Amino acid sequence: MSGRTPPYTYSYTYTVGPAPQRRGQLSTSRTELMHLGIAFVVITVDLTLVLSLDWPTLIPSVGLGAVVGLAAVGGMTGFLAHEIAHKISAQRNGYWAEFRLSVVGLVFSLIFAYVVGALFAAPGATMIGGMVDREHWGRTSLAGPLTNLGEGAVLSGVAAGLWYLPVSSLIPTLVLFLAYINGVFAAFNLIPLGPLDGAKVFRWRRPVWAVGMAVSLAFAGGMIWVLYVRGVLAF
């Protein structure tokens, strides 16, 4: 997700914030790194819970450490890459941009993962200062889901290639699960409501939002179908 903020108060509306920085300059802060680190750990726990609940035979097969490692890779490709894409897109246009976690979102995501066995991907947002241009908002918001779709496509291609190699069938299935996670991140964030990326893309260009949402749903749905056929997911 992406929003905007002056240094200590946060909002998700189109308002004027800090003065734009030098165009193309990339920067971060200890606060942002701390917030990213905390959110990443929580997302990793969320995904570990989702994997253990939705795929009960996985931990006995590969061990808890391997499942946590898989969840961490999912957090890096699904969450970290998504937020960093927002940040880079904004800062390349000269705006201040840093991630800030949401305590409520993190707590809710843990409860949701434990009770429902599904991922609620709202650990916080990349806050952007001084951005009032609707096109900049739309393009910056779209950067996150597009990154997830790109990673998902690469991962699904890797999984397809691994199925033709003399390796355990579990390995390409695990890679496919990572692709599925990225599809879920893309589709969820493109919902056109509240602070989610989809709301800003929708206000910018509805046809762009429609294509992005359709591709995300098709990709996530395709991954779900393949995982169901392979016996990973059950309905």
Residue pairs with C-beta under 8 A, 6 or more apart in sequence:
1 86
1 122
1 124
1 125
1 126
1 141
1 144
1 189
1 195
1 196
1 197
2 86
2 90
2 97
2 125
2 126
2 127
2 128
2 137
2 140
2 141
2 144
2 197
2 200
3 10
3 11
3 12
3 125
3 126
3 127
3 128
3 195
4 11
4 12
4 13
4 14
4 15
4 17
4 127
4 128
4 129
4 130
4 131
5 11
5 17
5 98
5 100
5 127
5 128
5 129
6 17
6 18
6 129
7 18
10 100
10 127
12 125
12 194
12 195
14 131
14 132
14 134
14 137
15 132
16 130
16 132
17 96
17 128
17 129
17 130
17 131
18 96
18 129
18 130
19 130
20 93
20 94
20 95
20 96
20 129
20 130
21 27
21 91
21 94
21 95
21 96
22 94
23 92
23 93
23 94
24 91
24 92
24 94
25 91
25 94
26 87
26 88
26 91
26 92
27 91
28 98
29 98
31 98
31 100
32 98
32 99
32 100
35 98
35 99
35 100
35 101
35 124
36 80
36 83
36 99
36 101
38 101
38 106
39 79
39 99
39 101
39 106
39 123
39 124
40 72
40 75
40 76
40 79
40 80
42 106
42 109
42 110
42 123
43 74
43 75
43 78
43 79
43 109
43 121
43 123
44 68
44 71
44 72
44 74
44 75
45 71
45 110
45 113
46 71
46 109
46 110
46 112
46 113
46 119
46 120
47 70
47 71
47 74
47 75
47 113
47 119
47 181
48 67
48 68
48 71
49 110
49 113
49 114
49 117
50 113
50 117
50 118
50 119
51 58
51 67
51 70
51 71
51 177
52 58
52 59
52 67
53 113
53 114
53 117
54 117
54 118
54 232
54 233
55 177
55 232
55 233
58 67
59 67
61 170
62 170
70 174
70 177
70 178
73 178
74 177
74 178
74 181
77 148
77 151
77 155
77 178
77 181
77 182
78 121
78 148
78 151
78 178
78 181
78 182
78 184
78 185
79 121
79 123
79 185
81 147
81 148
81 151
82 144
82 145
82 147
82 148
82 185
82 189
83 99
83 124
83 125
83 126
83 144
85 143
85 144
85 146
85 147
86 97
86 126
86 128
86 140
86 141
86 143
86 144
87 97
87 98
87 99
87 126
88 143
89 139
89 140
89 143
90 96
90 97
90 126
90 128
90 131
90 136
90 140
91 97
93 131
93 136
93 140
95 128
95 129
95 130
95 131
95 136
96 128
96 129
96 130
97 126
97 127
97 128
97 129
98 126
98 127
99 124
99 125
99 126
99 127
100 124
100 125
100 126
100 127
101 123
101 124
102 122
102 123
102 124
102 125
105 120
105 122
105 123
105 124
106 123
106 124
108 120
108 122
109 119
109 120
109 121
109 122
109 123
112 118
112 119
112 120
113 119
113 120
119 181
119 184
119 188
121 184
121 185
121 188
121 189
125 195
126 144
128 140
131 137
131 140
134 203
134 204
135 204
137 200
137 203
137 204
138 200
138 201
138 203
138 204
138 205
138 208
139 204
140 200
141 197
141 198
141 200
141 201
141 204
142 197
142 201
142 208
142 212
144 185
144 186
144 189
144 197
145 185
145 186
145 187
145 189
145 190
145 197
145 212
145 216
146 186
146 212
148 182
148 183
148 185
148 186
148 189
148 216
149 182
149 183
149 186
149 215
149 216
149 219
151 179
151 182
152 179
152 180
152 182
152 183
152 186
152 219
152 223
153 179
153 219
155 175
155 176
155 178
155 179
155 182
156 175
156 176
156 179
156 223
158 172
158 175
159 172
159 173
159 175
159 176
159 179
160 172
162 171
162 172
162 175
163 169
163 172
173 227
173 230
173 232
176 223
176 226
176 227
176 230
177 227
177 232
179 223
180 220
180 223
180 224
180 227
183 216
183 219
183 220
183 222
183 223
184 220
186 212
186 216
186 219
186 220
187 213
187 216
187 217
187 219
187 220
188 196
189 196
189 197
189 198
190 196
190 197
190 198
190 201
190 209
190 212
190 213
190 216
191 198
191 199
192 198
192 199
192 201
192 202
192 209
192 213
193 199
198 209
198 213
201 208
201 209
201 212
202 209
224 233
227 233
228 234
228 235
